[in-house]
Amino acid sequence: MADPVVVEMANRLAEECLAVQGEVGDDRLFMQVGDVLGASSQTLEEAFLTAVRTRMANDAGRRFLAQKLKAHQAAAKSE
């Protein structure tokens, strides 16, 4: 497990990166940031990529659940 300070830095950077990524419309920006980090700290790179991927997975899961609920509610209304 990474040092808690490293995890905290990675989490903050992941939040910032995802915000910029959404603003500029580059859905692979996090990979470029990971490359920059990896040039000097593999530990921070791995923590950052984990933080980004878990956030992206969380967002995808939430979108999926929202779509399922919307479809269920639409089906219930049409009955």
N, C-alpha and C positions, 0 to 999 in steps of 0.2 A: 504494500500500500504506500502511496506517495505521501510525502510530508504534507500535513494539513495546510501549510502556507502555500505549497505548490497547488494543491487542489483549489484553494480559495482564489489564487491568481488565475488558474485555468477557468474556473467558473465565471469570474468577472469578464475575462477576455472572451469567453464563449458567448455570453450575453451581448457584449458589445459587437462582436463579429456577426452574430445573427441579425442584429438590428441593422448594421451596415449592409449586410448581405441582402436583406429585404429592401432596403432603400435603393441600392444600386442595381438590383435585379440579377445578381450573379449567384446562383444557387450552389456554386462550387468554391466560393471565396474562402470558405473555411479550410479547404485543402491547401490553398496557397499560403494562408496564415500558418497552417501546420508545417509546411515546408520551411518557412522562415524560422519557426521555433525549433524545428529539428536540426537546423544548422548549428545551433548553439546549446540546445538542451532537449535531448530525447525524452527525458522525464516530463518536462512541461508540455512537449508536443503530444505525448500519449495522454496525459491528463486532459489537455485541451480538446483533443479529438474525441475522447470519451464524453466529455461534457457537452460538446456540440451534438454528437450523435444521439445521446440520450434525450436531449431537448428536442431534437428533430423527430425522434421516435415517439416521444410523448405527444408532440403536436399532431403527428400522423394518427396516432391512436385516438386522440380526442376528435379529430375530423371524422374518422371512421365511425365512432360512436354517435356523433351528431347526425351523420348521414343515415345511420340505422334508425335512430329515433325519429328523424323526419319522415323516413319511408314508412315506419310503423304507424305514425300518427296520420299520415296521408291515407294509408290503407284502412285505418279505423274510421276515418271520416267518410270514406266511400262505401262503407258497409251499411 
